[in-house]
Amino acid sequence: MSEIRHLPEAPTGRRPLTSGGGIDAHRHDTHQIVYACRGVLSVTTDAGTWVAPANRAIWVPAGTVHEHRAHGDTDLRLVGLTGNPLRLARPAVLAVGPLLRELIIAYTRDPPVPEPERDRLLAVLLDQLRRAPEQPLHLPTARDPRLAAVCAALHRDPADTSTLARLAARAGTSERTLARLCRAELGMSFPQWRTQLRLHHALLLLADGVPVTAVAHRCGWGSASAFIDVFRKAFGYTPGRAFTL
């Protein structure tokens, strides 16, 4: 994130993105909901990456330097907000049910709906946002160089099945130290972080049209059924339905 653009107001509207496309690092003085009603969207800050398929949205609070990246053909919807209905000062991934999905699509359509109707749409949209449960789809960034080296290696090869002890030895530290660093810097245990990493990579591969069985093996699951089970528990549907919702 070398050059950071500043926008006084977070934009509202629709922005189609091709796979691999995105919006470079920027910040705005108001809050924003970003939602991909088709494809997968990731939002990256210096604290990590948040990833969202079509039944999730990402909350970006005012002042947060962030960039967007599309995975698969993505229909990006942006909702700028002056208030903070979630009372959150950090990015978050939120569940998007059928009603909230349709409200976001209607509110961001082009041309926009007339002002009185738009105000009513926003009021209901905000009400639904307040009820949307937060989802654990954040992949935090490590700062300690030893943990960062381990995380980078697993990013390169999420199918690596090395134990924490073996990974610690490669990084020149102990298993106990690495486990402590995971809790302190990533906010979760090492197995939890590795599962998050694999789900993150799985979503991106699925968005690019990679078959479910191939995704399972490339992301480190022993079988397609094991991958499907973990994916369903995380997202509420199977990988095969990920882009047919």
CORJO-V428423 format. One line per field, one symbol per residue. ss: DSSP state (h for helix, s for strand, l for the rest). A space follows every 10 residues. Layout:
BEGIN
ss = ???
END
This chain:
BEGIN
ss = llllssslll llssssslll lsssssssll ssssssssss sssssllsss sslllsssss lllllsssss ssssssssss slllllllll lssssllhhh hhhhhhhlll llllhhhhhh hhhhhhhhhh hllssllsss llllhhhhhh hhhhhhllll lllhhhhhhh llllhhhhhh hhhhhhlllh hhhhhhhhhh hhhhhhhlll lhhhhhhhll lllhhhhhhh hhhhhlllhh hllll
END
